[in-house]
């Protein structure tokens, strides 16, 4: 572990899989397709792949549209026969994802300790507004920062540097907290400390630098910063 709590003035948090549980999408799929798990896995994977490719071919579109295109591909690839209206009903679950149990208490402890907490996400502004409202964390989040503002997705370094400018702090004074391995590396590449939220006990990535800190819940982050 290389985490230096003394460097941290402000905290950034990823949204999907970090603050809220995207597996709720699988439950929405289960109401409409026979085998929801492979559709859900392919949907999520393609969504992220599309964003990364878009960064390199100047093909930005808002994340909700990326997500819709990825869902349609996953449905087509698995021969799921549902209508466009049903697809859009599944997609809409991203406006009502469940927040993880430790998030609110963790954010409360961090804000009480004097840290400003921001959401940094691929999600477009309407998605992030819904996330904050549904998770009931509007009183704990200073602001949301969307990829839409620079039309670049994670892990492009310019998005993280834009976040530092929006926050008004040097990039090295920020720690980015995320459940996504490539998001950790993107933040580190831009000059931030990267904190990996490993809720499931996944193995460490064999590619790239290790996270500066690995935590299981937000409570572990509170403890690390107190130290």
Protein Blocks (a to p, Z undefined) as FASTA:
>chain_A
ZZdfklpmbdcddfehplpcfklmmmmmmmmpmblmlmmmmmmmmmmmmmmmmmmnopac
cfklmmmmmmmmmmmmnopacdfklmmmmmmmmmmcccdfklmmmmmmmmmnopacdddd
fbdfklmmmmmmmnopmlmpgbdcdfklnopacfbfklmmmmmmmnopafklpccddfbf
klmmmmmmnopacddddfkopacdfedjddfbdcfbfklmmmmmmZZ
